[in-house]
Each structure stands twice: as C-alpha cells, then as structure tokens.
Amino acid sequence: MATRWRSFPPSRVADMTAHRSADIGIVVQSGCFDPGQLLNQLHARQAGIGAVVTFVGYVRDFNLGQDVAGMLLEHYPGMTEKALQGIAAEAAERWPLLGVEVLHRVGQLAPGEPIVFVGVSAAHRQAAFDACHFIIDYLKTRAPFWKKEATPAGSVWVEARASDEAALQRWQRPD
C-alpha cells in the first residue's frame, strides 16, 4: 500500500504558467521500488531541467559491528507524510527547484533492498545537490520513522545518532 501526496505551491495552483515552483511528490509505501524508474519519472515531469540529483538508501546487512538480518520500519500514517512534505517544501523555498520526489518504505525490509529515494530536479546542478543533501539530512532526524533491526542478539530499536544531528548544523540559517 502506498500513500501519495502531491502538492503544488499556491502560486502554481493559481496560474500554472506563472513562475516555476517545485512539483513535490511524497510517497510512503511497503513495497519495493525501482530507483531508476523514479529518476526517469522525475526527469520526464517537465522541460527546463538541467540537473537531477538523487540519493538512494539501502538496508545494510550490518550496523554498529553487528550482523543485521532484516529491519522493521514503523511510521505514523499521516504525520509521516506531513513531515516529509514540510521538509521538501522547505528545500523548495531555499533553492530554485523544479521537482522533488521522496519515497520512503515502511514495514519489513531485507538487507540490500532500497529503503528511501530522494530525487531533486533543478535548472542548475548546485541547487539540486544542495537540496538533495538538505532533504536527506532532515529526513534522517525529523521524519517520524522508527527502525527495529533483527540481529543475532535479538531485535534492537535503532537509536538516533549524534552524527545525524550534527549534519543539520550546516543548514542552520543565521539569526
């Protein structure tokens, strides 16, 4: 089952031919996905794209020196999509983006499977790189997901990492 949110900023709803704003797609689903297909769909959405930057995260078979046989990823339906939408919208406010696609899986996942896709399109590469990096940094710390890994020692909830919080510091705006 997938939940798909699509938003157009108010300026695009009022006049779709006016100043270009980012087309934002948010998907939370249990099924596997094809990162290449998502990249192609993002690129095909509109003309004027000069760069598409993507990040694909995969389930690892190890963590903190332990083997990992699988992962259960839980979320709070509705709240998760809203949080992802807010992160993508903030990126679209900070950089001149044409499109943003965020797909995150939930449920039972096996090592080697894709877990998250973040794709950003823009007229120029730097905006796409920066926005993609920003989105994944914020997603890791601000989106309501809970991970439980299956290890030889039993199931273990994955705790937040100080390194993920530290990564947010680069995106803080001066007061």
C-alpha positions in Angstrom: 0.0 0.0 0.0 1.3 3.4 -0.9 0.3 6.9 0.3 1.0 9.5 -2.3 0.9 13.2 -1.7 1.3 15.7 -4.5 1.5 19.4 -3.8 1.7 22.5 -5.9 2.7 25.7 -4.2 -0.2 28.3 -4.2 1.4 30.3 -7.0 1.3 27.3 -9.3 -2.3 26.4 -8.5 -3.4 29.9 -9.3 -1.5 30.1 -12.5 0.3 27.0 -13.7 2.1 29.1 -16.4 3.5 31.6 -13.8 6.9 31.4 -12.2 8.0 27.8 -11.9 7.8 26.3 -8.4 8.8 22.8 -7.3 6.4 20.0 -8.0 6.6 17.9 -4.8 5.8 14.2 -4.6 5.8 12.3 -1.3 5.2 8.5 -1.2 5.3 6.2 1.8 4.8 2.5 0.9 5.7 -1.0 1.9 6.6 -2.4 -1.5 9.9 -2.3 -3.1 10.7 0.3 -5.8 13.0 0.8 -8.8 15.3 3.9 -8.2 16.0 4.2 -12.0 12.3 4.4 -12.8 11.8 7.1 -10.2 14.7 9.1 -11.6 13.3 8.8 -15.1 9.8 9.9 -13.9 11.3 12.9 -12.1 13.2 13.9 -15.2 10.2 13.5 -17.5 7.9 15.7 -15.5 8.9 19.0 -17.1 11.2 20.7 -19.5 13.9 23.1 -18.3 15.6 20.5 -16.1 19.4 20.9 -16.2 20.2 18.6 -13.3 18.7 15.7 -11.4 20.4 14.6 -8.2 19.3 11.5 -6.3 20.0 9.7 -3.1 19.0 6.1 -2.6 19.5 4.5 0.8 19.6 0.7 1.2 19.1 -1.6 4.1 22.6 -2.7 5.3 23.4 -6.2 6.5 25.4 -4.8 9.4 25.2 -1.9 11.9 27.5 -1.0 14.8 29.6 -4.2 14.3 26.5 -6.5 14.3 25.0 -8.5 11.5 21.6 -7.4 10.5 19.1 -10.0 9.1 16.3 -7.5 8.4 14.6 -4.4 9.6 11.1 -3.4 10.6 10.4 0.2 9.8 7.3 1.8 11.5 5.7 5.2 11.0 2.7 7.2 12.0 0.5 7.4 8.9 -0.5 11.0 8.0 2.1 12.5 10.4 5.0 11.0 8.4 3.8 12.3 5.0 3.2 15.7 6.5 6.7 15.8 7.9 8.2 14.7 4.6 6.1 17.3 2.8 7.3 20.0 5.1 11.0 19.1 4.6 10.6 19.0 0.8 8.7 22.4 0.9 11.5 24.0 2.9 14.0 22.8 0.4 11.9 24.3 -2.4 11.9 27.6 -0.5 15.6 27.6 -0.1 16.6 26.6 -3.6 15.1 27.2 -7.1 13.9 23.6 -7.6 11.7 22.2 -10.4 10.8 18.9 -8.7 11.2 16.9 -5.6 10.3 13.2 -5.1 10.6 11.5 -1.8 9.7 7.8 -1.5 10.2 6.0 1.8 9.4 2.4 2.6 7.9 1.0 5.8 7.2 -2.5 7.0 9.6 -5.5 6.9 12.7 -4.9 4.8 15.6 -7.2 3.9 19.3 -6.3 3.5 20.1 -5.0 0.1 16.6 -3.6 -0.5 16.1 0.1 -1.2 14.6 1.9 1.7 14.5 5.6 0.6 14.7 7.6 -2.6 15.2 11.4 -2.7 15.3 13.0 -6.1 15.6 16.7 -6.8 15.5 18.4 -10.2 16.6 22.0 -10.9 17.8 24.1 -13.8 21.3 24.0 -12.3 23.3 21.4 -10.5 24.3 23.2 -7.3 20.7 23.8 -6.3 19.9 20.2 -6.9 22.9 18.9 -5.0 22.3 21.2 -2.0 18.6 20.5 -1.8 19.0 16.7 -2.0 21.6 16.8 0.7 19.4 19.0 2.9 16.4 16.8 2.4 18.1 13.5 3.4 19.8 15.2 6.4 16.4 16.5 7.7 14.6 13.2 6.8 17.1 11.3 8.9 16.4 13.4 12.0 13.0 15.0 11.6 10.7 12.4 9.9 8.8 10.1 12.3 10.1 6.7 11.5 11.2 4.0 14.0 13.6 1.3 13.0 14.0 -2.1 14.6 16.8 -4.3 13.4 16.9 -8.1 13.6 20.4 -9.1 14.9 21.8 -12.4 16.2 21.4 -10.9 19.7 17.7 -10.2 19.1 15.6 -7.3 17.9 17.0 -3.8 18.6 15.5 -0.4 18.1 17.9 1.9 16.3 18.7 5.0 18.2 19.3 8.5 16.8 22.9 9.3 16.1 24.7 12.4 17.1 26.4 12.5 13.7 22.9 12.9 12.0 22.1 15.8 14.4 25.5 17.3 13.7 24.8 17.2 9.9 21.9 19.6 10.4 24.2 22.3 11.6 25.4 23.1 8.1 21.8 24.0 7.1 21.1 26.4 10.0 20.2 29.9 8.9 22.0 32.8 10.6 19.7 34.6 13.1 
